Amino acid sequence: MKFVLGLAIGVALGLVLAPASSEETRTQLKQKARDFNHYRERQAQEKLQEVGTATEQKAGEIGSRVGRDVAQADVKAIPAKSSVRTNRARSKNKQGQRA
């Protein structure tokens, strides 16, 4: 008698807690796979955007640094150019005085 009672309880619990039908399970698995793919795509897009923003910032920093270095080099070159002109002018004056 205990065996039959245990069997009846097991069957009842099995029916109540039974998994979904195979079609429902496949549908759920497909949906979970789609959801996962969408999640990975969103993550990839966000990461791409982060990398793009970081790249633009770094390029701006490098461009700014190069521009500053070029400007400083030009400023340093101005006195050198003017001293060359001054020396040339002095040489011409000396040559003009000799003649």
HUDASUL-V730078 format. One record per helix or strand. SS is the DSSP state (alpha for helix, beta for strand). FROM is the first residue (numbers start at 0). TO is the last residue. If there is no record, write none. Layout:
SS_FROM_TO ; SS_FROM_TO
This chain:
alpha_1_16 ; alpha_21_97
